[in-house]
Amino acid sequence: MHSFLFLAIASLAAAHVPSVSVPSCPRSNRITFSKSVPDQDPFPRTQIDLCYTSTALSLTFTALDEKSFYFNSSQGTNDDIWEYEVVEAFIYKGTNDPQTYLEYEINPNNVTYQAFVYNPTKDREEGAPFDHFFIVDPEADGFEAETKLNRRAGTWNGANAQSIRQFDFDTSGQAFEALG
C-alpha cells in the first residue's frame, strides 16, 4: 500500500499519529481539526478533503469561522506567505518520520508555496542542515490551485491538485494513506 505522511494535520508531539485512508476520486475522506500544531491551542476550524486519481493528489482545504482573510497582496508564488493566513500540508510518501517532504501552502488570495524540504537531522537547531528546493513553475509541474472566499459565511476554500509524479507512485488500484 502506498502512503502519504500528512504532518500538518495533527500534533507531531502526540504519542499516536492519526491517519486517514485516502480513496480514489470521486470519493474522498475528510480530516477536521480545531487546534494549532504543535501547541494544541484552540484554532479556527479547518477541514481537508482528500482523494487521488492516477495522476494527482487532490486536497481541498476549507477554513471555517474566518474573520480577517489576512494576506499580503504583494506576495507571489513561493514568497513567505506563512507570515499571514495559510492552510498547509506537509506530504511524504511513507509512514516514518521523513528527512525530505513536500511543503504545500495556499492563502486566501490563491497564492501558493511549494517546496521540497530537506531536514536530515529532523530538528531546527542552530547550524543543523535544513534546506528548501522550490518548485518554481508549479503549473508546469502539475500543480493546480483555486481559492474561493465567502466573507459573509466566514469561510475560504483552497482546492488544489498536486501531481503524484514527485512521489514516484505506481497507482495501479492501490489506495493512499495520509498520516497526521
C-alpha positions in Angstrom: 0.0 0.0 0.0 1.3 3.5 -0.8 1.3 6.0 2.0 1.4 9.8 2.4 2.7 11.3 5.6 0.5 14.3 6.3 2.3 16.1 9.1 0.4 19.4 9.4 -2.9 17.8 10.4 -2.2 16.8 14.0 0.4 17.4 16.6 3.7 15.7 16.0 4.2 15.6 19.7 1.3 13.2 20.2 2.2 9.6 21.0 -0.3 8.3 18.5 -0.2 9.6 14.9 -3.7 9.7 13.5 -4.2 8.5 9.9 -6.8 8.5 7.2 -7.2 6.3 4.2 -7.2 8.4 1.0 -9.6 6.9 -1.5 -9.7 7.3 -5.3 -11.8 10.2 -6.6 -14.6 11.0 -6.8 -14.9 9.5 -3.3 -13.0 11.4 -0.6 -12.2 11.4 3.1 -12.3 14.4 5.4 -10.0 15.5 8.2 -11.3 18.2 10.5 -9.2 19.9 13.2 -9.5 22.9 15.5 -6.3 23.0 17.4 -2.9 24.5 16.5 0.1 22.4 15.8 2.1 21.6 17.9 0.8 23.6 20.8 -2.8 22.3 20.6 -4.2 25.8 21.4 -7.7 26.5 20.1 -7.7 27.3 16.4 -10.4 28.2 13.8 -12.0 25.0 12.5 -10.3 23.7 9.3 -11.1 20.7 7.2 -9.3 18.9 4.4 -11.0 16.6 1.9 -8.6 14.2 0.2 -8.7 11.9 -2.8 -6.4 10.8 -5.6 -6.5 10.0 -9.3 -4.0 8.2 -11.4 -2.1 11.5 -11.8 -2.8 13.7 -8.8 -3.5 14.0 -5.1 -6.4 16.3 -4.6 -6.6 18.4 -1.4 -9.5 20.7 -0.7 -8.8 22.9 2.3 -11.7 24.8 3.9 -11.0 27.4 6.6 -14.1 27.9 8.7 -15.0 30.7 11.2 -12.8 33.1 9.3 -12.7 36.7 10.4 -9.9 38.5 8.7 -8.9 36.7 5.5 -5.4 38.1 6.2 -2.9 38.0 3.3 -0.3 40.3 1.7 -1.5 41.1 -1.8 2.1 41.9 -3.0 3.3 38.3 -2.4 3.7 35.8 -5.2 4.5 32.1 -5.7 6.9 30.7 -3.0 7.1 34.0 -1.1 6.8 33.8 2.7 3.0 33.5 2.7 3.0 31.7 6.0 3.6 35.0 7.7 -0.1 35.6 7.1 -3.0 33.2 6.9 -2.5 29.9 5.0 -3.6 26.4 5.1 -0.7 24.0 4.6 0.2 20.3 4.3 3.5 18.5 4.7 3.3 15.5 2.4 5.6 12.5 2.3 5.5 9.0 0.7 5.9 6.6 3.6 5.0 6.2 7.2 8.2 7.0 9.0 9.5 10.4 10.2 10.8 11.9 7.0 14.0 13.8 6.2 12.6 15.1 3.0 9.0 16.1 2.4 6.8 18.4 0.2 5.6 21.5 2.0 2.5 23.0 0.3 0.6 26.1 1.3 -2.2 28.2 -0.1 -3.5 31.6 1.1 -6.9 33.3 0.7 -5.5 35.3 -2.3 -4.8 32.0 -4.2 -1.0 32.4 -3.8 0.8 29.1 -3.2 4.1 27.9 -1.8 5.5 24.6 -2.7 9.0 23.2 -1.9 10.7 20.0 -1.0 12.2 20.4 2.4 15.4 18.7 3.4 15.8 18.2 7.1 18.3 15.3 7.7 18.6 15.9 11.4 14.8 16.2 11.8 15.2 19.3 14.0 15.7 23.0 13.6 18.7 23.5 16.0 21.1 26.3 15.1 23.5 25.2 12.5 21.7 22.0 11.6 21.2 21.3 7.9 17.9 22.5 6.6 17.0 23.5 3.1 14.2 24.2 0.7 14.1 23.1 -3.0 11.4 25.3 -4.6 9.0 24.2 -7.3 9.4 27.3 -9.3 6.8 26.5 -12.1 4.0 24.7 -10.2 1.6 24.8 -13.1 4.1 23.1 -15.5 4.9 20.5 -12.7 1.2 19.5 -12.4 0.0 21.7 -9.5 -3.4 23.4 -9.8 -5.0 25.7 -7.3 -8.2 27.7 -6.9 -9.3 29.7 -3.9 -12.8 30.9 -3.2 -13.6 33.4 -0.5 -17.1 33.7 1.1 -16.7 36.6 3.5 -20.4 36.6 4.5 -20.2 32.9 5.6 -16.7 33.4 7.1 -15.0 30.7 5.0 -12.4 30.3 2.3 -11.7 27.3 0.3 -8.4 26.3 -1.4 -8.8 23.5 -3.8 -5.7 22.0 -5.4 -4.4 19.0 -7.2 -0.8 18.0 -7.0 1.0 15.7 -9.4 1.9 12.5 -7.8 4.9 12.1 -10.1 7.1 13.8 -7.5 6.5 10.8 -5.2 7.2 8.1 -7.8 3.9 6.4 -7.2 2.5 3.4 -9.1 -1.2 3.8 -8.6 -2.3 0.5 -10.0 -5.5 0.4 -8.0 -3.9 0.9 -4.6 -5.1 3.4 -2.0 -3.0 6.1 -0.4 -2.9 6.6 3.3 -2.5 10.0 5.0 -0.9 10.2 8.4 -1.2 13.1 10.7 
